[in-house]
Amino acid sequence: MIVDIINKKRLGKELSYREIDKFFNGYLDGSIKDYQMSSLLMAICINGMTDEEVFALTKVFIDSGDVLDFSHLITNMVDKHSTGGIGDKTTLIIGPIVAACGVPVVKMSGRGLGYTGGTIDKLESIPGYNTKLTEEKIIKQIKDIGIVLTGQTGDLAPMDKVIYALRDVTGTVSSIPLIASSIMSKKIAGGADKIIIDIKVGNGALLNTKKDAKELSRLMKAIGKIYQKEVITVISDMNTPLGYAIGNALEVKEAMDVLRGRETDSNLYDLCIALSSQMIQMGKNVDEKTAIKEVFEALNKGRAYEKFLELVKAQGGDISKLTVSDKKKYIKAPKNGTINKINALALGKLSVSLGAGRVSKEDKIDFGVGIKLNKLEGEEVKKGDTLATIYYNKDFEMPSIDDIYTIE
């Protein structure tokens, strides 16, 4: 009985592989309803899962669709994933850098989850950009330009896709077992041999403590070992936004600024350098010094930016038509001082209220809205300085400055 499985997990008991397989495949085929799956997800969120349950769930996710194999094209295929954060547009920057350095990149990304923005949402803010490539198109594009940034194919872990959407609107996005199974099933089904995972920690991330981040890291490495995948994790801060822009088109514009060398003084830039060099080390089996040198050469000689433009064109996008709203409001500094803190979560909530994120899984994204920070943490400001610009298309409630900024 379906209710028996829900009650079993509600009581904190371990589910068998058969029970997990039956329940989740029942949801995929429509015999189990949203409200029933929501109940089980909440029970998992509250009571957790054993390692064996997580391994079983990951296998069920993988087996729900195809497993891609690019070994005839790519040796030691390297993939990167971020657990998500406010202003996280690293994939848009790292992918072109790494591809420009000669390491092929096949990245299948997701939509926004909770307050965090999704890479696919950002890419779709580029008019015409196709995020639904077939396997044949992916293979051709890798041969042609060495990089693909797309959504997961309809046949790749389709169960994760429907569960992912439900988690977004049921308060179950921060469950470590569900995060681990979701990420690793997609990476394994996507054909990656080596995987680097950026685990965000802080009030603007899915995980709020380093303890949770370390547990997620352990679990994903354990899953990787079962499937003979090399998994490296990096734990990075998400108590403050990543970079200057929050929103979809705004974040694409910022990614372009980084690739063109117009932004080199942010936490976003520093993280992208670190992650890019790590991927090159893994893909080329070179040392850190060599990898970092290649990263800077790709940026400084313009090859990374050219690779981004090549990518957009190959997937049908017209970057010249990328637009943001012309309606603006400003957050001004109430006094002189130094910005000690910028609350990532508060800005994430604001971006959702503007329409840059989803409240329900049916919501449409407004690509042109968002927030552009004019000042970052540690900077001195004077009373009346513009701290942030808000781009909007509909009425919204302006938050208290004190909820976002700590100025001392």
N, C-alpha and C positions, 0 to 999 in steps of 0.2 A: 504493500500500500504506500502511496506517495506520502500521505500524512505521517506514516510510521518513520519514514526516512527523515522528514523534517523534524519530528519529535526526537529522534535519536541524536541528531546533531544539536538540537536545542538543549539536550541534557548533557552535552559535552562528550558524547561517545564517538568512537571511531567508526567511520563508514567503510564498508568493503569496496573493492574495485567494482564489483558487480552493481552495488547500490549507486555509486557515483556515475557509472556508465549509464545505467538505466535512467536516472533522474535527468542528467544533462542532455543525453540524446533525446529524451522525451520532450525537453524544452525546445530542442532544435527542430524536431518534427511537428511541434505544435500541440502535442497531446498534454503537455504540462503548461499551465498558463503563467502569465507574468507574475500574478500575486503569489503563486506557489513557489516559483523560482526566487522571488524577492524574499520570501520567508526563509528559504534555505540559505541564501546569500547572507542575510542578516545573522542567522545562527552561526555561520562560518566566521563572519566578521567578529562576533562576540566571543565565541569559544575557540576559534582557531582550528588548525588541522595538524595532524601528525605528519612527519615527513613522508610516510607511506601513502597517506591520503593525497598529499601534494603531488607525489610522483604519479599516482593513479590519475589525478585530475589533469595533469600535464599530458599524459599519454592519451587520455580521452579527447582533449583539445586537438592534439596533433593528428590523431586518427580520424577526426571528423572531416578531414579534407586531404588535399594532395600534399606531398612533400617534394619540394623543388630540388633539383640537382644541377648545379652550375659547374661541377668539377671539370667538365670538358672545356670550360671557358676560363675558369679562375682557379688557380692553385692557392690554397690557404685563404679562402674567402673570409674577409673581416667585416663584421657588422658592429654597429654602435646603437645603443639605446639609452634614452634618458627616462627616468621615472616621472619626469614632468615638474615644471615649476613656473612661476610667474615671469613672463618675458623670455622663456627658454626657446630660442630660435637657433640653437647650436647646430642642428642637422643641416640647415640651409647654408651654413658657413663651412662646417667640417667636411661635408660631402664633396663640394667643389675643390677644396684644398687638397684632400687626400687623392681624389681622382687626377688632379693636375700633377701630382707627384708620381703618378703611374700605378697607383693601387686601385683596382676597380671597386666601385661602390654600388651595391644593390641594396637600397634601403626601402623597406616597406613600413610605413608609419601609420599612426592612427589619428583619430579626431580628438577634440578637446575632451578631457575627463575632469569633472569637478571644476575647480577654479583655474586649472592649468590649461594652457592653450595647446591644441593639437597641430602637429606639423602639416597634416593634410589640410586643415582649415586655412593655415597660412598660405600654402601653395595654391589653394583654390581662390585666394584673393587675387591671384594673377589671372586676368581674363583669358580664357581659352585653355588654361593649363589642365591637362588630362591626368587625373590621379587614378584612373581605372585601366591600367595597362594589362594586356593579356601576357601570358608567359612567352608567346612568340615575339611580341613587341619588346618585352624586357630583354630577351636574348639578343635581338637585333640591335637594340640601343646600346647594350654593353659592348658589342662588337664595334659599333660605330663611334661612340664617344666615351665609353668607360664609366658611365654613371647613370643611375636610374633612381629617382625619388618618387615613389608611388604609394598608393594605398595597398593594403593586402588584397590579393586577388580573391575573387568570389569563392575559389576552391581551396584557399589557404587558411586553415584553422577557422572555418566559418562559424564554429561554435563560439570561439573567443569573440568574434565580431558582435554576435547578438548579446552575449553576456556582458561585454564591455559597455555596450549602450545602456543596458539595464543598470549596471553598477553606477553609472554616471548620475542616475536620477533616484537612487534608492539609499544613498548614504553609506555605500559599501566600498567606496573606492580605496580606502586606506588599509584594507585587509592584506596582510603580508602574504598569506598563502595564495590569495587570488591574484595579487600583483605578480608573484613569482611564476605562477602557472601561465598567466597571460603573456608575460614577456618571453619566457623561455619557449613556450609552444610556438610562438610566431617566429622566433629566431631559428629554432631547430627546423621547423617546417619550411622556412625560407632558404635553407641550404647553407647557413653560415658554419664555418669551421672554427673561427675564433670570434669571440664576442667581448666587447668592452661595454660595460654598463655604468652610466653616470647616475648614482643614487643621490637624489636631492634630499636634504634634511633641513627642516625649519618650518616656520608657521605658514610659509607659502608653498609647501610641498605636501605630497601625500603622507610622508612620514615626518614626524615632529622631533624624534630623538635619535641620537647616534646609536643607541642600543637597538632600536628597531632597524636602522640602516644596516648595522652589522649582522643582524639576524637575516634580513633579506639577502644580503651578500652571501652569507653561508648557504642559504637555501638554494639560491640560483647556481652557485658553484657545484652544489651536490647534484642538482638536476643535470648540469653540464657534464659532470663526470659520468653519469649513467649513459649519456648519449655520445661520449667521447669528444666533447667540445671544450676548448680552452676558454675559460671565462675569467676576465679581469674586471674588477670593480673599482670605481673611484667615488668617494663620498664627498659631495660638495655642498656649500651653504646655500640655503634658500630662505633665509630670514629677511633678505632684502632682494628686490627684483634683479633679474639678470639683464644687465645692460640698461638702456634708456627707454626702450619702447615696449609697450604692452598692448596687444591687439594684433590683428592679422596683417593687413597691408602695411601698417606701421612697422611691424617686426620684419617684414620682407625688406622694407627700405633700410632698416638698420643693418640687416645682414649684408646688404649690398654695400653699405658704408664701410663695414669691417673688411669686406673683400677688396674694396678699393683703397684701403689704407687711410680712410677718413676718420676711423675710430680705433684708437690704439691704447686708450686709457681707462678701460672699463673692466669689471670682473668678467663680462662676457668675452672680451678679447682674450684675456688671460686663460680662461677655461678652454676656449677653442684651440689655442696654441697647444695646450697640454694634451687635449684629447686627440687632436690631429696627429701630433707626433707619436702618441701611443699607438694609434692605428697603423701608422707607417712602420713603426718598429715591428708590430705583429705581422703586417702584410709582407714586409721585405726582409724580415729577420736582420735588421740593422740595429746599431746601438742608438741610444738616446741623442747623443750629440749630432750624429749624422741625420737623424730624423728631423730634429729641430731645424737644422740648416736647410733641409729640403722644404720645410714648411715656410720659412721666411723667404726663400727664393721664389716659391710659388706665389706668395702674396706680393712681394716687392716688384716682381717682373710682370705682374698683372695676369699671370696664367690662371690663377684661382678664380678671379672675376670673369675672365673669358670663358672658363669652364661652366660657371653658373649661367651665363647668357646662352651658352651652347645647350645646356640642359633644358632651360626654359623653352627655347625654340624647338628642341627635339620633341618636347611633350605638348606642343601646340600653344604655348603661352605667349602673350604679347606684353612684355614688361613695360612698354611705353604707355599702356592703358591702365597701369596700376594707380589707383586713386584712394585718397582718404577724404573724410567728410570736411566740408569747408565751414561747418559750424564748430565754434571753439569757445570754451570757457577756461579760465585760468585759476590756478591755486597760487596765491601770493604768500610770501613770507610775512608772518605777523610781527616779527621782531628781528633784530640783529643776532647773529650767533653762528654756531657750527651745527650742521646736520649730523646728529649722532645716530639716528635710526630712521629708516624708511620701512614702513610695515608692508611686507609683500602681500600678506593675506588681505589686508584692507584694500589694496589696489586691485587684487584679483577679483574681489567681490564687486568693486566698482566697475571693472571691465565687463563682468557678466551683466550687471544692471544696464550697461550701455548697449548691450547686444553682441558683444564680442565673444561671449560664451553661451552655453546652453543651461536652461533651467529644467527643461524636459527634453527627452530624446528626439521629439519631433520638431524642436525649435530650429529656426533658420538663423544662421550666423549673419551679422552685419559686418562685412569685411572692412568697411571704411572707418569704423569707430575704434576708440582706444585711448591710451594715455601716453604722452611723451614726457619723460622726466627731463627737466632742464638742469637739475642739480643732483649729484649723487652723494652718498654718505661720505662724511669727512670734509665736505666743501663748506667754506664760509659763505654766509648770505647776509644781505642787508634787508631791512624792513621794506616790503614792497616788491622785492625781487620775485620773478616768476619761478616757482618751484616746479610746476608741471602744467602742461597744456592738455585739456580734455577735448577730444574730438567726439562729437555726438550727433545723432540724427533724431532722437526722441527725448522727451522729458525724462529727467532722472533726478534723484535726490542727491544733492551735493553733500559729501561726507564732511565731518568736522576735520579741520586741518590737524588737530591734536591726535586724531585717530590714525593718521598716516605718518606724520612727521614728528620727530623729537628734536627740537632745536634748543641748544644750550650754549 
